[in-house]
Amino acid sequence: MTPGAQVAAAIEILAAIDAGDRPADDVAADYFRHRRYIGAKDRAQISSHTYTVLRHRASLDWWIARCGVAIGPRNRMLSYLALIERWQREKMMTSFDGGRFRPPLLCQAEERLVRRLAGHSLYHPEMPRVAANEIPEWLEPYLQSVFGKGLEREMAALNATAPTDLRVNLLRADREIARRALAAESVCTEPTPLSPIGLRLHERVSSWRLERSARRLRRAGVNNVERRTLSGERDKWVKRHAGSFDRVFVDVPCLGTGTWRRNPDAKWRMRPEDLSELIERQQQILRSAARLVRPGGRLIYATCSVLREEDEMQAEAFLAAEPDFSAYPVARAWEETIGGASPAGEDYLRLTPARHGTDGFFVAIFERLQT
């Protein structure tokens, strides 16, 4: 594909993302699935165009508004090519020439945008803080309360491209055996810095989703897993199995602010009311799951959020509402299971991209008191 054809495809994907409510990776996968003729290298370049625009949407929109033209997928792409890729006007004109598979010719307003952006870099001294940090304005106070002076550093890390980490199936091999097996297939990896059973790829191996859970479990040699869909917090199965489990892991729905490296489009679909609804939902799920824990057992609460409202504040609210549970220090659990000191906190585990090279995660552990 020509550079112009790659850009045209990326604009189509961006328009489809804007037009619906599906995640960007679903939209992109669907686009490529219906265009099998697009080769791997072209898919990679199209994806790079698409995701870079999504990661820098706030700053690109600021420039577009400053130049007095309409905000949309096509002008975001033009701004990205001018400010980040540093395409010169000649390359713009030959790529946006209306040729086969290439974008239509630039209109007068688009030509004006390209001229005004020439020679500029992405970030400008007059750019508002929310645009420079690529975050929705309503979320800034929540993020500021978490990161304080480190906000810019954390947002830069959250806006970067995430690595691909693999978990080694210890039922089949240890980490070194898995590393050598991948190396034999010319897949270079290195040990993950925190997990003793992880491998980090030097490059991505595939953009396709993993197989469904049942197939993954069968392939992994795991045959003692029962999968069950619950109708809600009051599902009768929960009542019948109350107090039956040593460990209950609760991965609650959340805003997903910790996953922005992988899902940069998600931040622009969030609304303030989403947060308040999720906070209530999280407490309902957590308190319902607590019924399954036996005396002396543990309840693990996890989010992929960096907001205190979904993390520490939820843990404290749960402890205040459930007197038969106490906090179990994450540092102690880390030493017992992985060994060594916890990398991020004594009572709770809070991981961030800038500090730990991971997505944003939070974990709290609660232990049910012996009766």
C-alpha angles and dihedrals in degrees: 000000000000119000088253092053090050090051092048090053092049091051090052091052092047090050091051091050091051092047097056144028100246120118116263094245091055092049093048093046090050091049093053093041089062092045105052090162091074107099127225096259092050091047089052093051093045090050091048091054092047099047095042089056090049092049092051100035096123096051093042091051090051091056093045092052090045089055091051100239132123119280114235144117096286096049091043088055092048091049092048092050091049100041104032107021091035094220112182121231092256092057090046092053095048092047096045095048102117092248124146110309090353127113121269121268117285116263121222094267091050092049088051090051092052092048094049093048095049112117095010127116123223099259122058129191091238094052113118117248094247092054093046090050093044095232135130110260095236092056097053097088091051093049092043091055090055102042106023111179090002093064096106092048093049094045091050089053093046088051094053126094112274122231122238112249125191128203114222114230101233090194087070108027146345124253097266093050090049091048092052092046091053091046089055086059090050092254108137118208141166131204115272111250097233110024117066091208101048135100124198118213120227087214134014113269097200143353094213121105121256118260121270117286097256092055092045092052093048092049090049091055094245111143104158098075122114114200117202133172113217121211092217146307090304096051110146091231089066092052093049092051098042113146093008106114135079092202131022117185116200116194099182128199110259142163089274094224089152092062099058091113088065100027107035092160093061095075092063093054094055123105130191090246090056090064095051091047092049094049090057092044092050092055091049092052094044095050092045092050090049089070090068095060118100121221107283091019126118136239117207118202117196137176137174088222132110095200119110089216089066096035128032094013091054091049091051092046090052093051091049091052098041111051093177090067129071131189115265110208112247090213090061093047090048092053091047096049108025103016131232129049124329110257095217122028143336104238100025134017115239117176125184134181096242096047102035109015092242135106115273110281138167128195130182125180125206127189123208111231118244112254 
